[in-house]
Amino acid sequence: MNFQRKDLTTYGLVAALVLAAALPFLSDSMFLLNLAVLMLISIIFASAWNLLAYSGQGSLGHAAFFSIGAYASTMIALQSGFSPFITIFIGAAVAAVIGILIGLTCVRLKEWFLAMVTFGFAIIVQTLTVSVFAPFTGGWDGIASPRLVSPSIPGYQLIEYYAILFITIATLAAIWYIMKSRIGLAFLAIRENELEARAAGVDPVRYRLIAFGISAYLAGVAGALQIHHIGYLTPELYGVDNSFWPITFVILGGLGTLAGPVVGTVVLTFIWEGLKMTGLTFGRYVIVGFILILTIIFLPKGLVNLPEKFRTWREGRRGAGGGLKKE
């Protein structure tokens, strides 16, 4: 049977969903369950960055929105007593508003000029968090964050896992809908050719702001989920590595695709944890760097394009074999 790339992506996502839903029944390992939770959160974060890239924009400081969502959700939960299930979306809205304000000031900048602005913004916000806002944020020491589900509730790990899985699925479904909608077509038009998009009546500034706002919101959701899962919040969340991980996941999996962030996150997380078990520390970064370089050179469309590459190679081999037979 000859499947198209779209079919393979669809079946792959469905299979991943079934596996994720069945995971707690396949293993009783709390380590594996915790790793799965962190992977789901990373998928949301990587998908947020990917959506921004889909609109032709770049960010090297997405950890800022990730962290703002976490801090806003934590502070609101502590002050109001609201459940984190409510405050994660309020905190994400705060991140979205700040993202739109950043977009208003520099949305006319081209790709990586904008990326450098976001990188600088992440550094500024981290500095403010440990200095000006230290009385509220705890400075470098950080503050405790309410857990998403109280440990006093029996089976809280499973409840938390399925809640985060549901939010991840909802996020992917929302991004899929956006990509297929008129908004997604506008994003694609702006990315491919801004002049032609303008000629077709698409306002690049408006749609870039929409992309920036949605991306910042989803990054805020991911940040709030991670901190309410861990239960403690520190300014290290703004770190450069937190800005570069989603980029790495997306490039490895497949830039501009729905499945790319999912595939990249799962594959690289297992590689990272596997290398960690061997005792490697800094060597892990070197190996991941080589994997990323090789992917960019030999598989520029990411791992999601691997089945298509294999099919093309196989058809080429068949064609070559058929040619030899005729001779």
BELTANOR-V567748 format. One record per run of one state. SS is the DSSP state (a for helix, b for strand, c for the rest). FROM is the first residue (numbers start at 1). LEN is the number of residues. If there is no record, write none. Layout:
ss->SS from->FROM len->LEN
ss->SS from->FROM len->LEN
//
This chain:
ss->c from->1 len->4
ss->a from->5 len->22
ss->c from->27 len->3
ss->a from->30 len->25
ss->c from->55 len->8
ss->a from->63 len->18
ss->c from->81 len->3
ss->a from->84 len->23
ss->c from->107 len->4
ss->a from->111 len->20
ss->c from->131 len->3
ss->a from->134 len->4
ss->c from->138 len->1
ss->a from->139 len->3
ss->c from->142 len->1
ss->b from->143 len->2
ss->c from->145 len->11
ss->a from->156 len->25
ss->c from->181 len->1
ss->a from->182 len->11
ss->c from->193 len->1
ss->a from->194 len->6
ss->c from->200 len->4
ss->a from->204 len->27
ss->c from->231 len->1
ss->b from->232 len->2
ss->c from->234 len->1
ss->a from->235 len->4
ss->c from->239 len->1
ss->a from->240 len->14
ss->c from->254 len->6
ss->a from->260 len->18
ss->c from->278 len->4
ss->a from->282 len->17
ss->c from->299 len->4
ss->a from->303 len->24
ss->c from->327 len->1
//
